Amino acid sequence: MKNKFLLVWSFLIACSVTAFAQNEPKKGEVPEVPDVFEQLEEVVVTAGGIAREKKALGFGVEEVKGAAIKESGETNIVSGISAKVSGVQVTNSSGAAGAASYIKIRGNATFSSNDNQPLMVVDGVPIDNSQIATSDLRAGVANSNRAIDINPDDIESISVLKGGAAAALYGTRGANGVILITTKKGAYNQDFKVNVSSSMEISQVNKMPEVQNKYSQGYFGSYAGGTSNPFSWGPALSDLAYDSNGMITQDSLTVYQNPGGVTPYDNTAFLQRGRRMNNSITLSGGGQKSAYYLSISNLQDQGIVPLNVFDRTTIRLTGTGQIASNLKATASLAYSNSGGYRVQQGSNTSGLMLGLLRTPPTFDNSNGVEDPTDPAAYLNADGSQRNYRAGGGYDNPYWTINMNPFTDEVNRVFGYTKFDWSPADDLLISYRYGIDQYSDVRKQIISINSRTFPGGSISDEVYSIKEQNHDLTATYSMDLGPIGANFLGGFNANQRDRKYVGTYGTGLVLPNFYNMSNAQNQQAYESIVGRRLWGMYAEGQFDYEDWAFLTLTARRDQASTFGNVSTPIIYPSASLALILTEALDIQSDVLNFAKLRLSSAQVGSEPPFASNATYFNQGLVQSGWINGISFPYQGVTGFSQSDILGNPG
């Protein structure tokens, strides 16, 4: 089946107000206004959250400022990176409100399409950016990727680490590259500052796939309209006209009296203008030994499909305190509540686009009503579904959005606590604990008389995701005459736990009662996945007279998914950067800067869960065209063997 596309245009209206609280100026003195657009030095954040001069890097790193992400108007920071970094491909799953965005750096690194996204790290803490699709293969909605939980207004900068040498310190988890996100924080001795931001975006469909508007509903060239005929082989629209009652007729006299003919149904009338409202407020400031940053934001995204909405509310609090002259503590905590009302899509008979594009031009899906929630559009007098195929074929789009809803709600908390201790000059010891935890509660309803499941079905699902990360690092700097050296050593422990519990019910007894007790057949399922990773890493940076830079790294990883592997897995890397204009003392008006960089690295991906054994799944046979069979079936339990052969190691 060919793919169908929608082209959407949009424009953005935004305003931002910043207020500064300062000491009252002396008489005759002009107060100084802080330059909020002050340019930073040419430094970028690299692996481990270390800021380095860009010219000293022998590998690929590009940085995107937070202002550029905000100006893009995107609510998903992954979409905000699109077209801003070379070698990065961003694909949006759909134009629906809250839809996921998929990101790859320098193409695919593995055969599995699910394992090619880069690791996402916020302030040094890995976070989850997965998109968990609904379990029902016959139906589906545009689920979100979890980077959408991050408020774009909180971002100071994003660094994209490309290639093995750039991400080598992250070991197996950095095999596909790394996205480093640095959030905004307060600063010492900073006056109290308030920033209020509000934006509105309007979008609408610019173009729909072309459909035929020449022939009408019917059979063997004879017109048969209404909801009683499932065939679409009628006469040409030029042979039809409206009678005195506004009904379509093939009567030759009526056609003669109304040469204008029948007006084809415009399927774009189903769609609406989308509207996105985003409001945020931030408070920041600091004294001699402390600093703080607080942000609150709210997003209301109404899609171009009626009833499709996505809402998000975020709160972030970050504080820094100087406990002693050589001891600093930093803590940050973010909360996000998101979710909405999503619409069925994809190649299933309840999918929105199938019913919208395969309706003949003589059948009005809306039945002439303007309110998309009006039952007259999708219900017959007896309560059955109103569609052009006499109840068969595809669902009426108005039925799809009203009778087959998918709702979800995500509550997420992520943050970190960090201590920096400097027991001696040029020596810094740091410990950071990070956590990312959320629950995703979903309910999917397929009403009685829906084409994908005429008997109706209910699905209740709860996903619980938790990731904990520990990092203990030590850095030391020294000068050896013309040679400068910086050393980093660290230990990492990471624990990821996923739990998935759901209940699936089919054969609803009572219409419009969407409780699991109303299902004749009920099936419960549960999945628990846990994995643990230990890593030790080291890095040495050397520079010679500020024109030659050498970086050496190594990381040793051991993971619970490695199976019975006892030999340590070590990933080394080396990179070299030479500033030729300084090394050769080139003085030219034509050539201002020339740099040569070389890098080599060995990387590998962490195996998927349970890949060291061939496992079995609960049996399920279904498609978008049949009800299917799921086990247990008639008291018999059935399992199917995975098509992935396990490797015991």
N, C-alpha and C positions, 0 to 999 in steps of 0.2 A: 504494500500500500504506500502511495506517495505521501511525503510529508506535506503538511499544510502550514503556512506561515502568515503571521499578521505583522504589518509594518506600522509602528506606533510613533507619532511625533509628540513632542512635549516642549513646553517652555516653563521657565522658572522665574518666580518673583520672590525676592528675599530681602530682608533687612536685618541689620545688626546694630546694636547700641552697646557701647562700652562706657562704663563710668569709673572714674578713679577718685579715691579718697586721699587727699594730700594735706599736709600741714598748710595752714593759712600763710600766704606769702607776706613778706614784709612790705611796708609801704613803699611804693615806687618800684617794686620788684615784679617782673613778669614771671608767672608760674611756668614751670617746665612740664610739658606734656610728654609722657612716655611714648616712644616710637614703637607702636605695636607691629610695625612691618620691618623692624630692624633685621638686617641680614645676618645670618649666622656664619661662622667661619666654615670653610670648605672641609667639613668633617662628616663622616657617616657612621652609623651604628653597625657594628659587625657582630660576628658570633660571640656569644657570652655577654652581649650588651655593651661591648667595649667600643668607645668612640675613637676612630682613627682618621688621620688625614687621608683623603681619597687618593692622593698621589702616591701614598705608600703601599697601596694594595696591589697585589699581583694576581688578583682574581676579580670576577665580575660582581660588583655590588652597585645597585642603583637605589636612590632615595626619592621618595615622594613626600612632599610636605603635607601636613594635615590640612592646610588651607586649600590645597588643590583637591583633596578628597571632598571637602565641604562644598567647594564651588561646583563640583560635578553634579550635585543635587541627588546623588544616589544614597539610598538608605542602607544598602548593603556595601560594606567597605570593599569587598571583593570586586564588585562592579565599579567602584570608584577608582580602582587601580587600572582598569581597562584603558588601553591606548596611551598609557603614561610611562611604561617600562618596556624596553626592547626585549624580545624573547619570551614575553609573558602572554599567554592566551587565556582570555576570560570568555566563558560561554554562559549566557543566561538560559535557564531551562525553559522559560516562557515569559510572556508579558503580564502574567497574573500578579496581583498584589501579594507580596511576601514570597515570591518564587525564588528558587535557589540560583546561585551563581557558582560555576565550576572554574577552577583556575589550574593552569599547568605552566611550568617553567621549562622552556626548551624542549617541548614535546613530551612524549611518553618515555618513561624510564623503565617500566615493567609491562608485561603482557596484560596484566589485570588492569582494567580501566578504573577500578575502585581504588587503586593504590598509587595513582600518579599525581595526586595533589600534594603541594608542599606542606611542610610542618608550619603551623601558625603559633607564634610565640608573642605574648603580651607582657612587656616589662620583665622579660627573662623567664616567664612561666609558660610552658606549653598549654594550649587550650584546644578543645575539640571543635572541629569545623566540619563535621560530617553532615550529610544529608540522609536521614533515615526515611526510606520510602515506605508507604503503607504496605501491609502484608498481602493484601488482596491483589493478585496478578491481573484480574479481569477489569479492575477499575483503579483509578488513581487520581491524585491531585498534585499540584505543584507544591511540594513540601519545601521548607526553607533549609538552607545550610546555616549552621549555627553562628557563623561570623556576623549574621544579621543582628545578633544580640548586642553588638558593640555600637555605642553611640559615636558616629563620625565626628561630632564636635569635641570628643575627648582625645582625639588623636593629635599628637605633636608631629610625628613623622612615621613613615613606613619604609623600612629597608628591605630590599629583595636580594637575597643571597642566591646567586646563580652558579651552578657548577659544584663539583665535589670539593674543591679546595676551599671555597667560600663557606660551605656548610659542614666541613669535616668534623668540627668539634661536637656536632650533634649526632654523630655516628649513624646507626641504621635509620633513625627517624628523620635524618636530614638528607636522605638519598635523593629525594625529589626537589631539593632546594628548601629554603626557609623564608618565611615572611615574618620579619621582626617589627612589631608594633610598639612604639614608645608613646605612652600617654602623657597628657599634660599634668603638671604638678605646680604647686606653689613654690615660691623662692624666698630665701632668707631676705629680711629687710625690705620686703615688698609691701607697698601700700595696699590697702584693701581695694579690691577691684571686682566689679560686677559686669558681666557680659550677658546681654539678652539677645537672643537670635530667633527669628521667625521666618519661615519660608513657606510658599505655596506653589505647587506645581499642578498644571492642568495638562492632561493628555487625552488624545483621541486617536482612533484608528484612521490611518491615512490611506490604506489600500487593503482590499480583501482579495483572496484568490478568485479568479474569474470562474463563473459558472454559466451554464447554458441558459439562455432566456428565450429560446425559440419555440420549444415544444412544451406541451402541458401535461398534466396528470391524466392518465387514461390507459386504454388498452386497444391495440391494433388500429390506432388512428382515431378512435372514438373517445370523446371526452367523458371522464367519470371523476367528478371532483368530490369534495368533502373529505370525510374521514373513513369512508367505506371502501375505498379502492386502494390496494397496495401497489398498483402498477404505475409506471411513469413513462408510458409509450403512447401518449395522447397526441392530438392534432397540434398543428402550429398555433401559436397564440394569435396570429393574424386571422385565424378562422373562428375566433371566439369573440364574444362581446358580453356586456352586462345587460341583463333584462331590467324590467321596470322595478323589480324588487332588489336590485343590486347583486343578483346571483349570476354566476358565469353560465353562459349557454352557448350551444353550437348551432342554434336555430339560424338558418340562412337569412331569414327576414330581419331578425334582430341584429345580426352582423351587418347587414346592408344598411340598417338605420343608424348604426353606431360604428362608423368606419374607423374610429380611433382605436378600437380593439381593447383588449384587456391590459391593464398595467401590471407588469411582472412584480412579484413580491420582492422587496428590497431586504435582503438578510442583514444588511448593516444596521437596520433600524433596531435590531435586538440590542446592539451594543450602546454604551453610554460614554460620556466624558468621564475620565478618571480624575480624581482629585487627591492630592497628597498634601497634608499639613504637618509641618515639623516645627516644634517649639522647644527651646532649651534656655536654661539659665545657668550660669556658672559663677561661683564665688571663689576668690583666691586671695591669698595674702601671706604674710610671714613676719616674724620678728627676728631677733638676733640668734635664737637657738631653735626656732621651729618654723614650719611652713605648712600650709594646708591648701586643699583644692576640693571643691564640692560642685557637682554638676547634677542637674535634673533635666530630663528631656521626655517629650511625648511625641509620638508619631501616629498619625491616623492616615492610612492609605486605603483609598477606595478605588478599586480597579475599574477597567473598562467593561468588565462583565458585571451585570447587575448582581447585587448581594455579595460580591467578592470583596472582602475587606481584610486588612491586616493592621493590627495595632501593636504598638510597643511603647513601654515606659521603662526608662533606665534611671538609676541613681548610682553615682560613683563618689566615693570619699577617699582621699589620699592625704596622709599626714607624714611629716618628717620631723624628727626631733634629735637634737644634739645632746645625748645623755652625758657625755664627758668630752674632754678635748679630743680624745682619740676613739670615741665610740658614737656611732650614729645609728638610729633606728628609723625604718621606713615601713609603713603599712598602707595597704590599699585594698578596698573592698568595693565590688560592683554588683549591683542587683539588676536583673532584667526580667520583665514580665511581658511576654509577647504571645501572639496567636491571632486567630481570626476564623473567618468563614471561607472555605475553599470550594472550588467547583470541579466536578469530574472532567477529566480530559483524556487524551490518549485514544488508542485504537480499541475502544470498547463501545458497545451499542448504547451505553448511557453517556458516552463522551459528548461534550458540548459541540465540538466542531462537526462531528458526523451528522448530528441532527440538524445543524444549521446549514451546512453546505449541500446536503443531499435531499433537501426539501425541494419539490418542484416549484417553479415560479408562479403557479396558480394557487398555491396553498399558503395562507397567512398564518404563521406560527402563533402570532399574537392574538388572532381572532378579533383584531380591530381595537383592542384595549391598549392603553398607554402605560398603565401601572404594571411593572413586571411581576408583581406579587399577586395580581388579580387572578383568581382561580379560573375565570372564564377563558383565559388563554390556553390552559393546559388540561382542564377537566371537562368531561362531558357531563350531561345532566345526571347520569347514573353513577358518577364517581370514577369512571374509567378514564384512562389517559386519552387526551385528544391529540392525535397526530395523523399525518396523511396516509399512513399505512395501516389504517384500521386497528391500531393498537400494537401492530408488529413492527419489525424493522428497527428503527432508531427512536430514541426518546425525543420528544419535543424539547427544544432548549429551555423553554420556560418550566417544563416539568423537571428538567435536570437541576436547575438552580434552586427550585423550591422544594422538591420532594426527595432529592438525593444529597443532602448536605454533609459536609465534612468539617468538623470543628476541632480546634486544637488549642491548647494553652501550655506554654512553657514558662516555668519559673527557674531562674538560673542565678547562681552566686559564684563569682570567681574573684580571686585576689591573691595577695601574698603578704608575707612579713619578711623583712630583710634586716640583718644586722651587719654593719661594717666596722671592723676593729683594726686599728693601725698601731700595733705594738712597737714599731720602730719606723724610722724614716724609710721611705720607698717600699715598705711592706704593708700589704693590705690583706686581711683575712675576712671573708664574707660568708654568711650563711643565709640562704633564702628558702622559705617554705611556701609553696604555691598550691592552690586548690581550685578546681573547676568542677562544679556539681550542678546538675539540673534534672528536672523531671519534665517529661513531655506526655501530657494526657490527651488522648484523641478519641473521637467518636465518629464513626462513619455509618451513614444510614442509606440503604437502598430500599425505597418504598415498594409496597405491593404494586404490581402492574408495571414495574420498570422493566425495560427490555433486557438489561444485563442479568437480572434475576427476578423473574415475574412473581415468585413467591415472597420476595422481600428478604432482607438480611440486615443484621446489626453487627458492628464490630467495635469493641471497647478495648483500647490498648493503653498501656502505661510503660514508658521507657524511662529508666533511671540510669544516669551516666555520672560517673565520678572519676576524677583523675587527681592524684596527689603527686607532687614533685619536690624533691629535696636536692639542693645544690650547695656544696661546700667548696669554696675556691680560695686560692692564695695567689696573689700577684706580687712580683718584685721587679723593681727597675734599677738599672745600674749603668754607669758610663765607664767605658774603657778607652779613654782618649778619643779618637775620632769615631769610635764604634759605640753606639748606644744599644742597650739590650733590655728587653722586657720579657718576663717569664710568667706563665700562668699554669697552674695545676689545679685539678678539681676532681670531685667525686659526685656522681649523680645517681639518684635512686628514683624510679618512677613506677607508680602503681596505677593501672587503669581497670576499672570495673564497669561492666554493663549488665543490666538486668532488664529483661523484656517479658512482660506478662500481658496476656490478652485473652479475650473470650470472643468467639465468633458464633453467631446464631443465625439460622436460616429457617424459612417457612414461618413467617409471621402469621399469627392467628387473627389479631385485631388490627385494622388499619389505623395509622396515625398514633399508635401506642408504641413508642420506641424504647422499650425496656427489655433487657435480656430475658426476663421471665415470659415475654410474649413470643419467644422463638420456640418452635417445636423441636428443633435440633440444635444442641449447644456443644461447642467444642472449646476446650481450654488449652492453652499452650504457654510454655515458659522457656526462656533461654537465659542462661547465665554465663557470661564470658569474663574471665579475669586474666590479666597478663602483668608481668613484672619485669622491669629492666634495670640492670645495674651497669654503670659505666664509669670508667676512669679516663681522664683526658689531660693532655698537656700541650702547651703552645710556647714557642720561642720566637720572638720578633727581634730582628737585628737590622740596624741601619748604619750606613757608612757615609758620613759627611752629608747627610740629608739628600743623597741622590741614588743610593743603592739600598734596597730594602728586601730582606729575606725573611720569610715566615715558614716555620716548620711546625706541624701538628701531628698528633697521634691520639687515637681513641680506642679503648678496649671495651667491647660490649659483651654482656652475657644476658640473655633474655629467657624467660620461661617458655617462649615459643620456639626456641632453638632445638628443642628435643634433647637427644642424648649427646650433643656435641660437647666434648670436654676440652678441646683445644681452644685457647683464647682466640677470639676474632678481633683483629687489630686493623684499624683503618688509618693509614698514614696519608699525609699530604705535604706538598712543598710548593711554594710560590715565590717568584722573584719579580721585582719591579725595578726598572732602571730609568731614571730621568735623564734622557740623552742630552737634552739642551743644557743641563747643568754639568753633566759628566764631561761633555766635550766643549763646554764653555761657548756655546753657540750664541752669538749676538746678531740677531737678524730681525728686520722689520717684517719679513715674510713668515718666518717660523718662530713662533713665540714659545711653543711647548711641544715636546716630543717625548713619548714614553713607550718603553718596551716592557711587556709583562708576559711571564711564562708561569704555568702552573701544572701540577700533576697530582692526582689523587686517586685513591682506591676506596670505593664506597659500595655498600650493599644494603638492601632493604630487609627489614624485619619480616620474617614469615608470618602469614596470616594465622589466626587462632586455629588450633587443632589441625595444622597442616602436616604434623608428624604422624597422623593416623587417618585411615579412611573411615569416615563416619556415615551415619544414616540420618535421614530427615523423615519427619512425619509425612506420609503419603498425601499428595494433593494433585488432582488432575482437573484442569479447568482452562477455559479460554473466555474471550469476550463474547462468544456466540452460543455457548452452552452453559447450563447450570454447573456442571462438573461434579466430581466426587471427591470428598475429603474423608480421611480416616481419623478416628474409628468410623466404620461404615457398617450399619446393621449389626453392631456388637463386635465387629472384627477390627482389630488394630492392624494397621499397615504402615510399613516404612519403605523408603526408597534409598538406595545407596548413592552416595555422592559421586559425581562424575570426576572428582579430583582425587587422584591416587595419593595416599599419604606417604610421606618420606620419614621413616623413623630416625634418620640422621646417622 
